[in-house]
Amino acid sequence: MTKTRIDQRFEALKREGRAGLVTFITAGDPDYDTSLALLQGLPRAGADIIELGMPFSDPMADGPAIQASSQRALHAGQNMVKTLHMVKAFRGTDSATPIVLMGYYNPIYIYGVDRFLKDAVAAGVDGLIVVDMPPEEDAELCPPAQQAGLNFIRLATPTTDAKRLPTVLAKTSGFVYYVSIAGITGTAAPDLGDVAAHLGRIKQSTSLPIAVGFGVKTKDQVSAIAKIAEGVVVGSALVTALAQSLDKGGKATPETAPRVLNLVEQLASALREPLAAAAL
């Protein structure tokens, strides 16, 4: 498999001597145009890799904030065609920032696996995270996705033991997404001691970069996790900031995009301040 944008970005981050900021937003939340503006603004705000959520009516691994974002997007008419069109529009102005589609298998299955992979590659998608597809069930998606040139990124969790870990890592590419808490997204803060112990164990079994997510909300958390991982994932905090900017009818306001992007800038600065200090 040739190097993807994800591979290239982590190589660049390693040369810079810092971890990357991985940001999550839900495609179409709260509407297509606002979501596209956010997507296009994320790299300038400091996002190194973007996870774009595929809206789904039953996002069982997600907490209330991301569940609500999916509902807003679906209510506004977002679907897979529009999500892939959004990626293509993003690629019109940004050919370097990796985009990972994240979500559940049902929307892909309904769209059609072969059609989805063809259209995703054509749009400029770089990788997939399908949270409800364990290794034992991925024969119809993982191998063809990787053959199409997409990274297939798997989740490791605090309950992924030594016996299970090789199965999780076997066909993973791009990076490993370490879920820092047991439970749903955005509901608890990670215990950094536990995270460090688990990452040490995982790194003995893979040379892939590891990005840590679930429950990361503050600049201090980003800074701390960046010392032990190659990537820091922030999702629920951004989706919550977006939700707080909406009017009483759930519609975007002039504050929506700036509020989210300002938060990204604040969190991203935690990954760049040591470099700036070192340059003085």
C-alpha positions in Angstrom: 0.0 0.0 0.0 1.4 3.4 -1.0 1.8 6.1 1.6 -1.5 7.9 2.3 -1.9 11.5 3.4 -2.3 10.1 7.0 1.1 8.4 6.7 2.7 11.6 5.3 1.1 13.8 8.0 2.4 11.7 10.9 5.9 11.6 9.3 5.8 15.4 9.1 4.7 15.7 12.7 7.5 13.4 13.8 10.0 15.7 12.0 8.4 18.7 13.7 8.8 16.9 17.1 5.2 17.2 18.2 1.9 15.4 18.4 -0.9 16.1 16.0 -4.4 17.5 16.7 -7.1 15.3 15.3 -10.5 17.1 15.3 -14.0 15.6 14.9 -17.1 17.3 13.6 -20.3 15.7 12.2 -20.9 16.3 8.5 -23.9 18.5 8.0 -24.2 19.7 11.6 -26.1 22.0 11.9 -26.5 22.4 8.1 -24.4 21.7 5.0 -23.0 25.2 4.4 -22.0 25.8 8.0 -20.4 22.4 8.3 -18.5 22.9 5.1 -17.2 26.3 6.3 -16.1 24.6 9.5 -14.4 21.8 7.6 -12.5 24.3 5.5 -11.5 26.3 8.5 -10.2 23.5 10.6 -6.7 23.2 9.1 -6.1 27.0 9.4 -7.2 26.8 13.0 -4.6 24.1 13.8 -6.2 20.7 12.9 -3.6 18.3 11.6 -6.1 15.5 10.7 -9.9 15.7 10.5 -12.4 13.1 11.4 -15.7 13.7 9.7 -18.6 12.0 11.2 -21.1 10.2 9.0 -24.5 11.0 10.5 -26.4 8.0 11.8 -29.7 7.6 13.6 -28.3 5.2 16.3 -24.7 6.2 17.1 -24.5 3.8 20.1 -20.8 4.5 21.0 -21.3 8.2 21.2 -22.4 10.4 24.1 -25.3 12.9 24.1 -23.3 15.7 22.4 -22.4 13.7 19.3 -25.8 11.9 19.2 -27.4 15.3 19.1 -25.1 16.4 16.3 -26.1 13.4 14.2 -29.8 14.2 14.7 -29.3 17.8 13.7 -27.4 16.8 10.6 -30.0 14.2 9.6 -32.8 16.7 10.3 -31.1 19.2 8.0 -31.0 16.6 5.2 -27.4 15.3 5.4 -26.8 12.0 3.7 -23.8 10.0 2.4 -23.9 11.7 -1.0 -23.7 15.1 0.6 -21.0 14.0 3.0 -18.8 12.8 0.1 -19.6 15.9 -1.8 -18.4 17.9 1.2 -15.1 16.1 1.2 -14.7 16.8 -2.5 -15.5 20.5 -2.0 -12.9 20.6 0.8 -10.3 19.1 -1.5 -10.9 22.0 -3.9 -8.9 24.2 -1.5 -6.9 21.7 0.6 -5.0 18.8 -1.0 -2.8 17.9 2.1 -4.9 17.6 5.2 -6.0 14.0 5.8 -9.7 13.3 6.2 -11.0 10.2 8.0 -14.7 9.3 7.7 -15.8 8.0 11.1 -19.1 6.3 12.0 -21.1 3.1 11.7 -21.4 0.5 9.1 -25.1 0.8 8.4 -24.8 4.0 6.2 -22.0 2.4 4.2 -23.9 -0.8 3.8 -27.0 1.1 2.6 -25.0 3.2 0.2 -23.3 0.0 -1.1 -19.7 -1.0 -0.2 -18.3 -0.9 -3.7 -20.0 2.3 -4.6 -18.9 3.9 -1.3 -15.3 3.0 -1.6 -15.1 4.2 -5.2 -16.8 7.5 -4.4 -14.9 8.0 -1.2 -11.5 7.6 -2.9 -12.7 9.9 -5.8 -13.8 12.5 -3.2 -10.5 12.5 -1.5 -11.1 10.5 1.7 -8.0 9.0 3.3 -9.2 6.6 5.9 -12.1 5.0 7.7 -13.0 4.4 11.3 -16.1 2.1 11.6 -16.7 1.7 15.3 -19.2 -1.1 15.2 -17.2 -3.4 12.9 -14.9 -5.7 14.9 -12.1 -7.5 13.1 -14.2 -10.7 12.9 -16.8 -9.0 10.8 -14.8 -6.8 8.5 -14.2 -9.1 5.5 -16.6 -7.2 3.3 -15.2 -3.7 4.1 -11.6 -3.7 5.5 -9.7 -5.6 2.7 -11.4 -3.8 -0.2 -11.0 -0.5 1.6 -7.2 -1.0 1.9 -7.0 -2.3 -1.7 -8.7 1.0 -2.7 -5.9 2.9 -0.9 -7.8 3.9 2.2 -6.4 3.4 5.7 -8.5 1.3 8.0 -8.1 2.6 11.5 -9.1 0.5 14.5 -10.0 1.3 18.0 -8.1 -0.1 21.0 -9.7 0.4 24.5 -8.8 -0.1 28.1 -10.4 -3.5 27.9 -8.3 -4.6 24.9 -6.1 -7.2 26.6 -2.9 -8.9 25.4 -4.8 -11.7 23.8 -7.1 -9.4 21.9 -4.6 -6.8 20.8 -2.9 -8.7 17.9 -6.3 -9.2 16.3 -7.1 -5.5 16.6 -3.7 -4.5 15.1 -3.6 -7.2 12.4 -5.1 -5.1 9.6 -4.9 -1.6 11.1 -3.2 1.1 9.1 -2.7 4.8 9.3 -2.8 5.0 13.1 -4.4 3.3 16.1 -7.2 5.1 17.8 -6.9 4.5 21.6 -10.1 5.1 23.4 -9.0 6.6 26.7 -12.0 5.7 28.7 -14.4 2.8 29.0 -17.8 4.1 27.9 -19.3 6.5 25.4 -17.7 9.7 24.0 -17.5 12.9 25.9 -18.7 11.7 29.3 -15.5 11.4 31.4 -12.0 12.6 31.6 -9.1 10.2 30.8 -6.8 9.0 33.6 -3.4 9.9 32.2 -1.6 7.3 34.3 -3.8 4.5 32.9 -3.5 5.9 29.4 0.3 5.9 29.5 0.4 2.3 30.8 -1.9 1.1 28.0 0.0 3.0 25.3 3.3 1.5 26.5 1.8 -1.9 26.1 0.3 -1.2 22.6 3.6 0.4 21.4 5.4 -2.9 22.1 3.1 -4.5 19.4 3.0 -1.9 16.7 5.0 0.8 15.1 1.9 2.7 14.0 1.2 6.2 15.5 -1.3 6.2 18.3 -4.0 8.9 18.7 -5.8 9.2 22.0 -9.4 10.3 22.2 -12.7 10.2 24.1 -13.1 12.8 26.9 -10.3 15.2 25.8 -11.7 18.7 26.3 -9.0 21.1 27.7 -5.7 22.6 26.6 -4.0 21.0 29.6 -5.4 17.6 28.7 -4.2 18.0 25.1 -0.7 19.0 26.3 -0.5 16.1 28.7 -1.6 13.5 26.2 0.8 14.9 23.5 3.7 13.9 25.7 2.8 10.2 25.5 1.0 9.8 22.1 1.4 10.8 18.5 -2.0 12.3 18.2 -4.7 13.9 20.4 -8.4 13.5 19.3 -11.0 16.2 20.3 -14.6 15.7 19.3 -17.3 16.2 21.9 -15.8 19.5 23.1 -16.0 20.9 19.6 -19.5 19.5 18.9 -20.6 21.0 22.3 -19.2 24.4 21.4 -21.1 24.3 18.2 -24.4 23.3 19.9 -24.0 26.2 22.4 -23.7 28.7 19.5 -27.0 27.8 17.9 -30.2 29.8 18.2 -33.3 28.5 20.0 -34.4 26.7 16.8 -31.1 24.9 16.5 -30.0 26.9 13.6 -26.5 28.3 13.0 -25.7 31.9 14.1 -22.8 34.2 13.1 -21.0 32.8 16.2 -21.1 29.1 15.2 -18.1 28.7 13.0 -15.9 31.2 15.0 -16.7 29.6 18.3 -15.6 26.2 17.2 -12.6 27.3 15.3 -11.4 29.5 18.2 -11.6 26.5 20.4 -9.5 24.5 17.9 -6.9 27.3 17.8 -6.7 27.3 21.6 -6.3 23.5 21.8 -3.8 23.4 18.9 -1.6 26.0 20.7 -0.9 23.4 23.3 1.0 21.4 20.7 3.0 24.3 19.3 4.0 26.3 22.4 7.0 24.1 23.3 8.2 24.4 19.7 7.9 28.2 19.8 9.7 28.3 23.1 12.5 26.1 21.8 13.0 28.4 18.8 13.6 31.5 21.0 
